[in-house]
């Protein structure tokens, strides 16, 4: 058998509709699979640009206010914004490739002539999904790190508060990114895009081909990383959520008992009230070792929202991991992996996170009007990035999204707040 015959045989085995239907046999028909891809692609196509814009605004504000040279916590928020931006970009690329995939399949079903693109849409979609996985792993690791460090700062403030410098934080982010790249590059190395010829349509175009060692490489990586990773993240963030909730409750009770009477007596004089309030905050922050300052309490409130949203959104990935354990056909190389991997777990989880991130921003904006509130495009991005304790930064969504003038005004107010 010559190379051309081998190529045609491989093409028929890897890209035919019958083979896809066989892989989804017993779960959903191929038509429903295409509908699911179309629905998720529409959601990603609409939400991902919003995430790209808001994260770009966040990065600009961080850099304008000197976030790189600030403390390690502020630099961590910059890394989160970068990682979230990467997820949004690759998510949008995947949605575009999914649209072309659906268009190709719909046209084949409703027309006498077939519609073919220069490159198979699945080639672009697969690489875009791999990029999403890299930044999703990075974002999850940074979120876990941020929650754990905040818990340690609450439990042992003198030991862990300010323990990591910006340089160490940058090195840690680089290590997270290298880890995510290493896991995905090992899988990408076992696939290649090769030009294949389809004799049925008389069309040749690049298609994804798996190597013979595909299962030997992907199965151990999935078993060692993709399966335990959701459980580790869920348990860790749940424990951090409980610890921070208890600390916040204790701090709230302590602060309610120690509010100075001078604040209530000087309500007629706004300047004296602000001076007394600032003096109380400084005294409270320095004098109570076991309690939280007002600034720390606000940060913990926001982190609680972030952790709670991630715990809820991570349920989809937990379901996937449980499915991989219970039913081997749900595994990455199993018979059901097309439906489970592409529809239920990966894309649905990420789009749910984007929507929940918007909900977290609105909740934060309504509950803490006196806090610094940059936009959040995903639940991984904290709202109190500047860590300033001032009521100056009050914004409406119309001013945030409406015009360039609003953005410049916001940056100016941020700089003014940091210098006060």
N, C-alpha and C positions, 0 to 999 in steps of 0.2 A: 504494500500500500504506500503510495507516494505521499509527500508532505501536503499536497492540496487536498487529497482525500482525507488524510488525518485531520486537517484543519476543519473541513466541512463536518466531519463526524463529531469533533469536539464542540463545534458551534451548535450543532443540533442538540447535543446533550446538555449544553449549559444555558441556552437562551430560548428554547422553544416553549410555547405556552403550555403544552402538555406536561413538560417537566415541572413547570411552576405549579400547575394544578395538582400534580402528583405530590409535590412537597407540602401542599396545603390540604391534602386529602384528609377527610375526617374532621376538619376544623372549620374552614370557610371556603366557599367557592372562589374562583379567581376574580369574578366580577365584584364581589364584596371586598376582596383585598384591594382592588384598584380604587374602589370608593373610599376606603379607609385612608389610603395614601393621599388621595385628593383632598379629603377633609383636613387631615393633619397638615398637609402642605399649605392649604389656604390659611390656616391659623398661624403657622410659622411665617408665612409671607407677609402677613399683616403686623405681627407682633415684633418680629426681629428688627425691622427698621426703627421702630420706637426705641428698642433697646440700644441700637447703635447710636442714635442721636443723644439719648440721655447719658449714656456712658461717656460719649465724647465730651459732652458738657461737663460731666463730673471731672474728667481728666484735666480739662482746661482750667477749671476752678482750682483743683488740687495744685497744679503746677504754678498757677498765678499766685497762690497764697504760700508758696514755698513748701509744699508738702514733702518733697524729696528730702530736704534737709531737716525736716521735723523729726519727731520721735518715731519709734518703730511702729506704734499702733497706726498713726496716720499713713505711714508708708504702706502698711498692710492693706489699708483701704484703697490705695492707688493700685496695688497689685490685683485686688479684687475687681476693680473697674476694668483693668486691662484684660483679665481673664474672662470676665463677663462679656466684654466687647468681642473677644475672639469667639465665644460661643454664639453670639448673635450673628456675626458675619458668616460663620460656617453654617449656621442654621438657615440663614437666608439662601445661601448657595444650594443647600440641600433641597429647600422648597422649590427653587427654580428647576433643578434637575428632576424633581418629582413631577412638576407640571408637564415637562416635556415627556416624561415616561407615561403619564396618564394620557396625554394628547396622542402619543404614538399608539397606545393600546385602543383608545376610543376610536381613532380613525380607522384602525384595522377592522374593528367590529362593525362600523357603520358605512364603510365605503368599499367599493370594488377594488380600488387600488390602495396599496399600502403606503403609509407615510414613514419615511426613514430619515433620521438625522445623520450628520457626518460622524458623530461620536455617539455611542450608546449612552443614553442618559444615566444608566446605572453605574457607569464608570465614574462620572462626575459625582453622582450621589454617594457612592461608596467612599471616595476620598473626602468629601465634605463631612460625612458622618464620622470618619476617623478623626478629622480635625475637631469636631464637636466633642468627641470622647476625650481627646487630649486636654482641652480646656475645661471640660466638666470635671475630670479628675483633679486638675490643678485647683479649680475653684472650691471643690469639696474639701481638699486638704487644707487650703487657706482658711476656710470657714471653721473647720475643726480646730485648727491651730488658734484662731482668734477666740473662739469660745473657751478653749482650755486655758489659754493665758489669762483671760478675764476672770475665770473661776479661781485660778491660782492667785491672782492679784487680790481677789476678795478674801480668800482663805488665809493667805500669807502676804499681806500688803507690803511689809518691809522687805521681804525677800524677793518677790517676783515683780513688783511694780517698777517699770522702767528697766527691766533686766536685759532686754534685747535692744540693741542699737539699730539704727537704720541699715548699717552695713550688714549686720547679721540677718536682719529681716530680708534684705535683698538676696543674700546667699541662700536663705531658706526657700524663697520663692523660686530661684533658679533650680534648686534641687527638686522641688515639686514639679516644675515644668519638664525637667529631664526625665523624671520618673514617668510622667504621663506619655512623653514622646517615646520612651523606651518600650513601653507596653504595646503601643500602637504600631511602631515601626517594625517590631517583630512580626506582627500579623501582616502588615503591608508588604514585607519582603517575600511573603509566600503567595502573593497575588501579582499579576502583571496584566497590563492592557496590551493586547496583541490584536493586530488587524486580522479579522476573520471574514470568510466569504460564506454567505448564505445562498445556496443554490435555489431555494424556493422563491426568494424575492429578487435574486440576482443582484444583491447588494453586499458590498464588503465594508466593514467599519470596525474600529477598535472595540474589543469586548474584554470583560474581566475573565481571567482564567486562573484557577487554583493550581498550585503545585501539588506534587504527590505527597509532600510532607505537611500539607495544610492542616490536617487534623492533629498531627503530632506536635505542632507548634501552638495552634490556637486553643486546643483543649486544656493543656496545662496552664496556660496564661489565664484562661477564663476561670478555671478551678481555683487558681491561687489568688486572683485579684478581683475579677468581676463578681464572683459569688460571695466571698466574705466581706468585700468592701462596703456594700449597703448596710449589712448588719453592724459592722464596726462603727460606721458613721451614725447610724440610728441610736445605738447604745450610748456612744460618747456624747452626742448632742442632747439626748434625753437626760443623761446624768448632769450635764452642764446646765440644762434648763431647770432642773430641780434645785441645784445648788444656788443658781442666781435668783430663782424665785424666793427661796428662803432668805437669802441675804437682802433682797429688796424689801421683803416684808418686815424683817427686823429693823432695817434702816428707816422705813416709813414710820413704824411705831416709835422708834427713838426720836426721830425728827418731830413727830407730832407732840411729844412731851416736852421738847426743849426749845420751842419757838420763842424767841425773846419778846417780852412785852413791849419793848420800844417800837417794834414794827406796827403794832396795833394803835399805839398812841400817836404816831407821827403820820397818820394817813393824810392829814391835811397838807403836809409838806412833802412833795414828791421827791425832792432831792435828798432830804433826810432819810426818807424811807428806803431809797436805793442804796444810800451809804450804809445804813444799818443792816440791810439785807446782805450786802457784800461783806460787811464785817462779820456777820453771823456765819456766812458760808466759809470764810477763811478760818474762823475759829473752829467751826465744826470739822473742817477737813484736817486741821492740824491736831486738834485736841482729842479726837475720838479715834483711837487706833483700830478698834474693832468694828467701827461703823463706816458707812459709805458717805462720801461727800455728795452734794447735790449733783455735781457733774458726773460722778461715777454712777449714781443712781439713774440718771437719764440715759447714759450709754447702755446700762444693763437692761433698761426697759426696751430699748431698741433692739438689742441683741436677743432678748426673749422673743420678740416678734419674728426676727430672722430665723432663729432656731426652730420655733414652732412651725413656721411655714415650710422649712426644709424637712422637718420630721414628717409632716403631712404629705408633701410632694414626693418624698422618698419611698412612700408606700408602694408606688408602682414598680420601682426597681426591686423592692423587697419581694413583691409578688413574682417578678421575673426570676429572682434567685431561688425562691421556693419552687417555682415550676421547673427550673433546671435540675433541682435536687430530686423532686418527686417523679417527674417524667423526663427521661433522657432525650426524648424527641424534641423537647423545647431547648436543648442545648444549642450552642452556637453552630455546630455542624449537624444538628438533628433535622428531622423531617419537617418540624413546625417552626424552625428558626426564622423563616421569612416573615411570617405573620407576627410572631412574638417579638422579634428583634426590631423590625422596621416600624411596626405600627403601635404596639401596646407600650413597650417599655421606653425606648430611647426618645422618640419624638414626643410622645404624649407627656412624659415626665418633664421634659424641658419646657414645652409650651405652658404646662400648668405652673411651672416655676415663674415664668415671665408674668403671667396674669396675676399670680399671688404677689409678685414683687410690686406691681402697681397698687394692689390692695394694701400692702404694707406701707407704701408711701402715703396713701391717703389717710390711713389710720394714724400714722405718725404725725401728719400735718394737722389733723383735727385734735389730737390728744395733747401734743406738746407744741403750742404755738410759740413759745419762747425759745425754741431750740434751733440750731443751724440745720436746715433741711435741704441738702442737695438732692437731686432726683435719684431714684433707685430703679434700675431696669430689671433686676432679678432679686429674689429673696436673699442672695448671697451678699448684696451690697448694703452696708450699714448706712443709716441716715445721718448719724452724728460724726461725720468724718473729721471736722475741724476741732472737735472737742473744746469748743468755746462756751463760756457760761454767760451769755448776754442775750437780752430780748430784742436786739436790733434786727436780727435776720428773720424778718417775717415776709413771706412771699405768697402769692397766689399762683395757681396753676396757669392762669392766663398770662401773667408776667413771665413765668418761666418758659413757656412755649411760644408766646405771642410774637416777640420781636427781638432783634439784636440789641436794642436799647435796654430791654429788661435784663439780658444776660450781662451787659456791661455794668449796669447798676448793681446787679447781684455780686459780681466780682469786686466792685468797689466797696460794697458793704462788708464783704468777707474780709478784705484787707483792713478796713477800719475796725472791725470787731477784734481782729487779732492784735492790733496795736493798742487797744484800750486797756 
